[in-house]
Amino acid sequence: MSVDADFVNLTPENLASEHLCCIIRTKKLHPGVEAKRQWLSDRLSEGHVFRKLNAKATVFIEYAPLETAWVPIVGDNYYYLYCLWTYGSFKGKGYGEALMKYCLADAKEKGKSGVCLLGAKKQKGWLADQSFAKKFGFEVVDSTDDGYELLALSFDGTKPAFAPNARKQEIESEELTIYYDMQCPYIYQNIEKIREYCESNDVPASLIQVDSLQKAKELPCVFNNWAVFYKGKFVTVNVLDVSYIKKMIEK
């Protein structure tokens, strides 16, 4: 079987019926998956691409024009790669390489200046594998003081950059503050569990939904659909569960 043979791109016509290929497995409608589906329904007309293996598997790539990507990164005519994931028994079969090659070919075909993605000096669990990206020629083109990096593969020598506001990585509020959008199916359930924990334990918290492109572009930190602050300082882009939040607060 050719690794290119069995992929499908989400479209307005098939979005309602396609499996959104994260590890969530349920026959019932899952609120996180449906929130993701709704988020995507508003993005596809903007050139957002979600390409997946045509199976109930976690094998997909997701990217969008940087101008309409919900990240505080600036640049002209780039694609922003949100996520590239192959999981479990589907790893090691060439799917990840096929998806990355598709993205790069798509960018060149559409006359893009390049493709960029968020990384870090120490790999974060909820970011694309930058060591894999570097095999394709991605290089670090910008960085923050706390170790986050912007990687890019430029076709014409231009480079994207973190927006000035994204370099702040701090806010005035001391309480637990989480910025989130509904792009990832895990976020809905995580944010509700964190909300319940904070309310039950009298933990002051601001859980702020990023529900527009403008809000995403103006965030005071790096962001790839989730960002956590505590005591005014940026903590992580990793999607955290209640146990991690509890440990962080009890320190």
NUTOR-616341 format. One record per residue (C-alpha): residue number from 1; residue in one letter; y, z, x. Coordinates in Angstrom, 2 decimals. Example, Ala and Ser with C-alpha at 12.3 -4.5 7.8 and 13.67 -1.06 7.14 Angstrom:
<dopas>
<dopa 1 a <-4.50 7.80 12.30>>
<dopa 2 s <-1.06 7.14 13.67>>
</dopas>
This chain:
<dopas>
<dopa 1 m <0.00 0.00 0.00>>
<dopa 2 s <3.41 -0.91 1.31>>
<dopa 3 v <5.70 2.11 1.52>>
<dopa 4 d <8.42 -0.01 -0.07>>
<dopa 5 a <6.30 -1.07 -3.03>>
<dopa 6 d <6.39 2.01 -5.17>>
<dopa 7 f <10.00 3.16 -5.25>>
<dopa 8 v <12.32 3.13 -8.24>>
<dopa 9 n <16.08 3.63 -8.52>>
<dopa 10 l <17.45 5.67 -11.39>>
<dopa 11 t <19.57 3.69 -13.85>>
<dopa 12 p <21.30 4.55 -17.14>>
<dopa 13 e <18.33 2.89 -18.86>>
<dopa 14 n <15.52 4.89 -17.19>>
<dopa 15 l <17.31 8.17 -16.43>>
<dopa 16 a <16.10 9.94 -19.57>>
<dopa 17 s <12.44 9.21 -18.89>>
<dopa 18 e <12.07 9.43 -15.10>>
<dopa 19 h <10.71 12.47 -13.27>>
<dopa 20 l <13.49 13.87 -11.06>>
<dopa 21 c <11.03 14.73 -8.31>>
<dopa 22 c <11.74 18.26 -7.23>>
<dopa 23 i <8.99 20.87 -7.11>>
<dopa 24 i <9.75 22.13 -10.61>>
<dopa 25 r <6.66 21.41 -12.69>>
<dopa 26 t <6.81 22.03 -16.43>>
<dopa 27 k <5.87 20.14 -19.57>>
<dopa 28 k <8.79 21.70 -21.43>>
<dopa 29 l <12.38 20.67 -20.89>>
<dopa 30 h <13.67 22.61 -17.89>>
<dopa 31 p <17.38 23.55 -18.08>>
<dopa 32 g <17.94 22.90 -14.36>>
<dopa 33 v <16.33 19.47 -14.50>>
<dopa 34 e <18.21 18.55 -17.66>>
<dopa 35 a <21.51 19.75 -16.11>>
<dopa 36 k <20.75 17.53 -13.12>>
<dopa 37 r <19.99 14.63 -15.46>>
<dopa 38 q <23.34 15.11 -17.22>>
<dopa 39 w <25.17 15.35 -13.90>>
<dopa 40 l <23.55 12.12 -12.77>>
<dopa 41 s <24.39 10.34 -16.02>>
<dopa 42 d <28.06 10.73 -15.15>>
<dopa 43 r <27.59 9.62 -11.54>>
<dopa 44 l <25.50 6.45 -11.70>>
<dopa 45 s <28.47 4.34 -12.80>>
<dopa 46 e <30.31 5.51 -9.67>>
<dopa 47 g <27.76 3.88 -7.36>>
<dopa 48 h <25.65 7.02 -6.93>>
<dopa 49 v <22.09 6.14 -5.84>>
<dopa 50 f <18.97 8.19 -6.56>>
<dopa 51 r <15.88 6.40 -5.24>>
<dopa 52 k <12.47 8.02 -5.62>>
<dopa 53 l <8.80 7.41 -5.24>>
<dopa 54 n <7.41 6.18 -8.55>>
<dopa 55 a <5.23 9.28 -8.97>>
<dopa 56 k <5.48 12.96 -9.86>>
<dopa 57 a <6.29 13.78 -6.28>>
<dopa 58 t <9.08 15.19 -4.17>>
<dopa 59 v <10.00 12.01 -2.34>>
<dopa 60 f <13.56 10.79 -2.80>>
<dopa 61 i <16.95 10.00 -1.32>>
<dopa 62 e <20.31 10.60 -2.96>>
<dopa 63 y <23.63 9.22 -1.75>>
<dopa 64 a <27.00 8.07 -3.04>>
<dopa 65 p <30.27 6.46 -1.97>>
<dopa 66 l <32.16 9.13 -0.01>>
<dopa 67 e <35.24 8.60 -2.18>>
<dopa 68 t <33.31 9.84 -5.24>>
<dopa 69 a <30.90 12.21 -3.47>>
<dopa 70 w <31.34 15.86 -4.49>>
<dopa 71 v <31.97 17.12 -0.95>>
<dopa 72 p <35.17 18.08 0.92>>
<dopa 73 i <34.79 15.26 3.41>>
<dopa 74 v <37.27 12.43 3.89>>
<dopa 75 g <36.77 8.92 5.20>>
<dopa 76 d <37.13 5.31 4.20>>
<dopa 77 n <34.32 3.16 2.89>>
<dopa 78 y <31.39 5.43 3.81>>
<dopa 79 y <28.27 6.50 2.00>>
<dopa 80 y <27.59 10.23 1.87>>
<dopa 81 l <23.90 11.19 2.01>>
<dopa 82 y <23.34 14.33 -0.08>>
<dopa 83 c <19.60 14.68 0.23>>
<dopa 84 l <16.52 13.04 1.74>>
<dopa 85 w <13.29 14.84 1.02>>
<dopa 86 t <9.57 14.24 1.34>>
<dopa 87 y <7.33 17.18 0.56>>
<dopa 88 g <3.73 18.32 0.75>>
<dopa 89 s <0.95 15.75 0.93>>
<dopa 90 f <3.52 12.95 0.83>>
<dopa 91 k <4.89 13.81 4.28>>
<dopa 92 g <3.90 11.72 7.27>>
<dopa 93 k <3.30 8.53 5.28>>
<dopa 94 g <6.49 6.71 6.25>>
<dopa 95 y <8.30 7.38 2.98>>
<dopa 96 g <11.23 9.20 4.59>>
<dopa 97 e <11.75 6.37 7.05>>
<dopa 98 a <11.56 3.79 4.26>>
<dopa 99 l <14.15 5.66 2.20>>
<dopa 100 m <16.55 6.05 5.13>>
<dopa 101 k <16.19 2.36 6.03>>
<dopa 102 y <16.91 1.45 2.40>>
<dopa 103 c <20.12 3.52 2.44>>
<dopa 104 l <21.31 1.99 5.70>>
<dopa 105 a <20.50 -1.55 4.54>>
<dopa 106 d <22.27 -0.89 1.23>>
<dopa 107 a <25.34 0.36 3.10>>
<dopa 108 k <25.44 -2.74 5.31>>
<dopa 109 e <24.87 -5.08 2.37>>
<dopa 110 k <27.80 -3.52 0.51>>
<dopa 111 g <30.06 -3.75 3.55>>
<dopa 112 k <30.29 -0.01 4.13>>
<dopa 113 s <31.70 1.39 7.36>>
<dopa 114 g <28.74 3.72 7.75>>
<dopa 115 v <26.76 6.63 6.36>>
<dopa 116 c <27.42 10.34 6.87>>
<dopa 117 l <25.75 13.66 6.03>>
<dopa 118 l <26.28 17.40 6.41>>
<dopa 119 g <24.33 19.18 9.14>>
<dopa 120 a <24.52 22.30 11.27>>
<dopa 121 k <23.88 23.30 14.87>>
<dopa 122 k <21.02 25.40 13.50>>
<dopa 123 q <19.17 23.41 10.83>>
<dopa 124 k <19.75 24.78 7.31>>
<dopa 125 g <16.90 24.73 4.81>>
<dopa 126 w <18.91 22.99 2.09>>
<dopa 127 l <20.36 20.22 4.23>>
<dopa 128 a <18.81 16.91 5.28>>
<dopa 129 d <16.92 17.08 8.58>>
<dopa 130 q <19.54 16.06 11.12>>
<dopa 131 s <16.98 15.59 13.91>>
<dopa 132 f <15.39 12.90 11.71>>
<dopa 133 a <18.80 11.34 11.08>>
<dopa 134 k <19.59 11.25 14.80>>
<dopa 135 k <16.53 9.05 15.35>>
<dopa 136 f <18.38 6.39 13.36>>
<dopa 137 g <21.54 6.73 15.46>>
<dopa 138 f <23.49 9.38 13.54>>
<dopa 139 e <25.86 11.35 15.79>>
<dopa 140 v <28.00 14.45 15.35>>
<dopa 141 v <31.55 13.29 14.58>>
<dopa 142 d <33.13 16.57 13.40>>
<dopa 143 s <32.31 20.27 13.32>>
<dopa 144 t <33.57 23.60 12.01>>
<dopa 145 d <34.08 26.75 14.05>>
<dopa 146 d <31.03 28.38 12.45>>
<dopa 147 g <28.52 25.73 13.40>>
<dopa 148 y <28.45 23.17 10.59>>
<dopa 149 e <28.49 19.55 11.66>>
<dopa 150 l <29.29 16.21 10.12>>
<dopa 151 l <26.91 13.51 11.28>>
<dopa 152 a <27.66 9.83 10.89>>
<dopa 153 l <26.20 6.46 11.70>>
<dopa 154 s <29.22 4.21 12.04>>
<dopa 155 f <28.96 0.44 11.78>>
<dopa 156 d <32.58 -0.30 12.72>>
<dopa 157 g <33.72 2.57 14.94>>
<dopa 158 t <35.56 4.51 12.22>>
<dopa 159 k <34.62 8.13 11.58>>
<dopa 160 p <34.77 10.44 8.56>>
<dopa 161 a <35.90 14.07 8.92>>
<dopa 162 f <35.86 17.40 7.16>>
<dopa 163 a <38.87 17.78 4.87>>
<dopa 164 p <41.41 20.29 6.28>>
<dopa 165 n <40.70 22.71 3.41>>
<dopa 166 a <36.97 22.68 4.23>>
<dopa 167 r <37.70 24.15 7.66>>
<dopa 168 k <39.06 27.40 6.22>>
<dopa 169 q <35.63 28.90 5.55>>
<dopa 170 e <37.34 31.99 4.12>>
<dopa 171 i <38.95 33.12 0.87>>
<dopa 172 e <41.16 36.03 -0.16>>
<dopa 173 s <38.64 37.61 -2.53>>
<dopa 174 e <36.29 40.20 -1.02>>
<dopa 175 e <33.72 40.01 -3.81>>
<dopa 176 l <30.62 37.86 -3.88>>
<dopa 177 t <31.83 34.34 -4.65>>
<dopa 178 i <29.58 31.36 -5.21>>
<dopa 179 y <30.75 27.80 -5.75>>
<dopa 180 y <28.09 25.57 -7.30>>
<dopa 181 d <27.56 22.34 -9.19>>
<dopa 182 m <24.60 21.09 -11.21>>
<dopa 183 q <23.36 18.44 -8.82>>
<dopa 184 c <20.28 20.41 -7.72>>
<dopa 185 p <17.71 21.44 -10.39>>
<dopa 186 y <17.26 24.83 -8.70>>
<dopa 187 i <20.88 25.82 -9.13>>
<dopa 188 y <20.86 26.48 -12.87>>
<dopa 189 q <18.09 29.08 -12.74>>
<dopa 190 n <19.33 30.65 -9.51>>
<dopa 191 i <22.87 31.13 -10.74>>
<dopa 192 e <21.65 32.68 -14.00>>
<dopa 193 k <19.39 35.13 -12.16>>
<dopa 194 i <22.23 36.07 -9.80>>
<dopa 195 r <24.57 36.50 -12.78>>
<dopa 196 e <22.05 38.83 -14.47>>
<dopa 197 y <21.54 40.83 -11.26>>
<dopa 198 c <25.26 41.27 -10.65>>
<dopa 199 e <25.93 42.32 -14.26>>
<dopa 200 s <22.99 44.76 -14.31>>
<dopa 201 n <23.98 46.35 -11.01>>
<dopa 202 d <27.77 46.32 -11.42>>
<dopa 203 v <28.22 43.95 -8.50>>
<dopa 204 p <31.62 42.23 -8.74>>
<dopa 205 a <31.05 38.50 -8.54>>
<dopa 206 s <32.82 35.21 -9.14>>
<dopa 207 l <30.40 32.41 -9.94>>
<dopa 208 i <32.53 29.28 -9.98>>
<dopa 209 q <31.14 26.02 -11.30>>
<dopa 210 v <32.49 22.98 -9.49>>
<dopa 211 d <32.68 20.59 -12.42>>
<dopa 212 s <34.93 17.82 -11.15>>
<dopa 213 l <35.37 15.60 -8.13>>
<dopa 214 q <38.81 17.06 -7.48>>
<dopa 215 k <37.48 20.63 -7.37>>
<dopa 216 a <34.76 19.57 -4.94>>
<dopa 217 k <37.18 17.78 -2.62>>
<dopa 218 e <39.52 20.82 -2.57>>
<dopa 219 l <36.92 23.51 -1.77>>
<dopa 220 p <37.75 25.97 1.04>>
<dopa 221 c <34.43 25.43 2.82>>
<dopa 222 v <31.68 22.95 3.59>>
<dopa 223 f <29.67 22.15 0.47>>
<dopa 224 n <26.62 20.13 -0.51>>
<dopa 225 n <26.34 21.50 -4.11>>
<dopa 226 w <26.38 25.24 -3.23>>
<dopa 227 a <28.51 27.62 -1.11>>
<dopa 228 v <28.49 31.41 -0.79>>
<dopa 229 f <31.28 33.77 0.30>>
<dopa 230 y <31.09 37.53 0.77>>
<dopa 231 k <33.86 39.86 1.96>>
<dopa 232 g <36.12 36.83 2.23>>
<dopa 233 k <33.91 35.02 4.72>>
<dopa 234 f <31.77 31.95 4.21>>
<dopa 235 v <28.06 32.77 4.38>>
<dopa 236 t <25.96 29.65 3.79>>
<dopa 237 v <25.32 26.37 1.97>>
<dopa 238 n <21.70 27.40 1.36>>
<dopa 239 v <20.81 28.01 -2.28>>
<dopa 240 l <20.12 31.75 -2.27>>
<dopa 241 d <17.88 33.78 -4.54>>
<dopa 242 v <18.51 37.31 -5.87>>
<dopa 243 s <16.52 38.99 -3.07>>
<dopa 244 y <18.76 37.44 -0.40>>
<dopa 245 i <21.91 38.34 -2.33>>
<dopa 246 k <20.65 41.93 -2.66>>
<dopa 247 k <19.99 42.22 1.10>>
<dopa 248 m <23.40 40.75 1.89>>
<dopa 249 i <25.20 43.23 -0.36>>
<dopa 250 e <23.23 46.23 0.88>>
<dopa 251 k <23.96 45.57 4.56>>
</dopas>
